[in-house]
Amino acid sequence: MPLPDRRPKQLSLGPLEAEVLDILYALGSATVKEVRDRLLADPDRELAYASVTTVLRRLTKKGWLECDKRDRAFRWTPVLSRQEAQMLQSHDRLKQFLDISNPDVVAAFADSLDGERLERLEAIAARIESMRQARGAET
């Protein structure tokens, strides 16, 4: 599965931003009140309506959400599916790891993996090779 064409301007999320995004994935779309009600399901938590609005606006500015005014309420909707978001975030983390790591660090990391994870890494390498071969056959 290729990376999604659409990409947020900023991939990094704070803990509250990630929690709000998870709520929106669960609901599909939501108003500030609906998100705040979910967040306040924890009786030990206090969070102002304005704080939730700020987080939703910040996620919109970062490119994670779209805002639409329906009737008299604003509704926020994720622009990517949960799977697409996870794919982009994983890709970004792996790229950062490879950008700062030398081959010895990457090899030591791979060597420390358990059998199941090592098999996944080998399957990924095989998939990369087949994708490259398929691209080469197209040209």
Secondary structure, 3 states (H helix, E strand, C coil): CCCCCCCCCCCCCCHHHHHHHHHHHHHCCECHHHHHHHHCCCCCCCCCHHHHHHHHHHHHHHCCEEEEEECCEEEEEECCCHHHHHHHHHHHHHHHHHHHCCHHHHHHHHHCCCHHHHHHHHHHHHHHHHHHHHHHHHC
